[in-house]
Amino acid sequence: MTMIDLQNLSYSYRRGSLALSDITTRIEPGIHLLLGENGAGKTTLLHILDGLLIPSAGTCDVDGYAPARRQPDYLNKVFFLSESFECPFSTINRMADCHAPFYPRFDRERLAENLAAFGLDGSERIKNLSLGMRRKAFVAYALSLQVELLLLDEPANGLDIDSKKELRRMIGRSIPEDGTVIISTHTVHDLQSLFDGVIILSHGQLLLSMPTWEISRRLAFVASTSPLQQALYQEPEGGLFRAVIPNDDALDTDVNYALLYSAVMSPSSQAVLDALKTDNDEE
């Protein structure tokens, strides 16, 4: 089971710009949503987990490995599909022939299944594909590697509506039971039903890192035709008020990640975060 342990993790760029500051959290296996404004430090965190950047302070531990050491035993467990990923091979099938042998759990049948679901067979020349079709090929390949830690940066970029639905199904069926996936995206609705946890960064600071079930136990996400007095945060949308309220009545509501993000980034953030720290079982 892939466990990520960050302790007082910080990263500064050469000119002194602080990208991450004193981040401490533990990320358990499952599919996690990574949110934050542009420049929040999301990509920096993914680069550190992939071993592409060395922390300026603190530690990043993934199942006993320090990613920055780039040990072969670690590198074959992790894959980072960046938003600007460039394929060095002519086709995805050629990439599978040359690159996939470094990943012992690569599943060629899974690759063929994923590609077929996107209307591809892997023989298409990458340079001739549109942005959306290229993204489909890369995602299909990344999911076929069956790595224990998969890092995805905006995987739905360039995909049409039906392809986003297929992506959601593909991720759900392709992630190994012991796997951890971190998905950085601004379009949370595309994959909302998949997430087991959420991580929110802002200006290099960690605002929230929590499993979905804990959020649901402490907060409820409701809609009303009029403003709610007990709302920790609310906003008008389509003639309704979408609200985050304390889950004092043990309501069974799905986490609205977009609303949660807006709440945590709003002037009401402290009230929301305080509610998330409250253990209702002890009250």
C-alpha positions, 0 to 999 in steps of 0.5 A, spaced: 500 500 500 503 506 497 503 511 503 506 518 502 509 522 508 510 529 508 514 532 514 515 540 514 516 540 507 518 546 503 521 548 497 524 554 494 526 556 487 533 559 486 531 566 486 528 565 493 521 564 491 517 560 496 513 554 492 511 550 498 512 552 505 512 547 511 507 542 509 506 536 513 501 531 511 500 523 510 496 521 504 493 514 504 492 509 498 486 511 494 485 517 488 486 524 491 484 531 488 489 536 488 486 543 488 489 550 488 490 556 484 495 557 479 502 558 482 499 554 489 505 549 488 501 543 486 506 542 480 512 543 485 509 538 489 508 533 484 515 534 481 518 532 488 513 526 489 516 524 482 523 525 484 524 531 479 525 536 485 529 536 491 526 539 497 529 545 500 527 543 507 523 537 511 522 530 508 518 527 503 517 519 504 514 514 499 513 507 502 520 508 505 523 511 499 526 519 498 524 520 491 529 525 490 534 519 490 531 517 484 533 509 486 531 505 480 526 501 485 522 507 486 522 510 479 519 503 477 513 505 482 511 512 480 509 515 473 508 523 472 503 525 466 504 532 466 500 537 462 505 538 457 508 531 457 511 530 450 512 523 447 519 521 445 516 516 440 513 516 434 507 512 437 504 509 443 505 502 441 513 504 440 513 507 447 510 501 450 516 497 447 521 501 449 519 505 455 514 500 459 519 494 460 522 499 466 515 498 469 514 491 471 506 491 472 505 494 465 499 491 462 499 491 455 492 488 454 490 494 459 493 498 454 489 496 448 483 496 452 484 503 454 486 505 447 480 502 444 475 505 449 478 512 446 478 510 439 485 508 438 489 502 437 496 505 438 499 505 431 497 512 430 503 517 429 503 522 435 505 528 431 499 527 427 494 527 433 490 533 435 491 535 442 485 531 445 487 525 441 494 525 444 492 526 451 487 520 450 493 516 448 498 518 453 492 517 459 491 510 456 498 509 456 499 512 463 493 507 466 496 501 463 503 502 467 499 500 473 504 503 478 503 504 485 504 512 485 500 515 479 501 523 478 496 526 473 496 533 471 490 536 468 488 529 465 482 531 462 484 537 458 482 537 451 477 531 452 470 532 449 464 530 454 464 523 452 471 522 453 471 525 460 466 520 461 470 514 459 476 517 462 472 517 469 470 509 468 477 508 465 481 511 472 476 507 476 477 500 473 485 501 471 487 503 478 491 497 482 488 496 489 494 498 492 495 504 488 495 512 490 493 517 485 494 524 485 490 528 480 491 536 479 485 539 476 481 545 475 475 541 472 473 537 478 466 535 476 469 531 470 472 526 475 468 528 482 465 521 483 472 518 484 475 521 489 477 518 496 480 525 499 482 532 497 488 536 498 488 544 497 494 548 497 494 556 496 500 560 496 505 554 498 501 553 504 497 546 505 490 548 507 487 542 507 488 534 506 483 529 508 479 523 506 472 524 503 469 520 508 471 525 514 469 531 510 462 528 509 462 526 516 463 533 519 460 537 513 454 537 509 453 540 502 446 542 501 442 547 496 436 551 499 431 556 495 433 562 500 440 563 504 441 558 510 443 561 517 447 556 519 451 556 513 459 556 514 459 558 506 454 559 501 453 562 494 448 563 489 447 558 483 441 557 478 436 560 483 439 556 489 443 557 494 449 552 495 451 551 502 456 548 506 453 547 513 456 543 519 453 536 519 450 536 526 444 531 523 449 526 520 446 528 513 448 523 507 451 528 502 456 528 497 462 532 497 461 538 492 469 539 491 468 545 487 464 548 493 469 546 498 474 549 495 471 556 494 469 555 501 476 554 503 479 560 499 473 565 502 474 569 508 469 564 511 475 559 510 477 559 518 470 557 520 470 551 515 477 549 517 475 549 524 468 545 523 473 540 519 477 539 525 471 538 530 470 531 531 463 530 532 464 523 535 467 526 541 462 531 542 
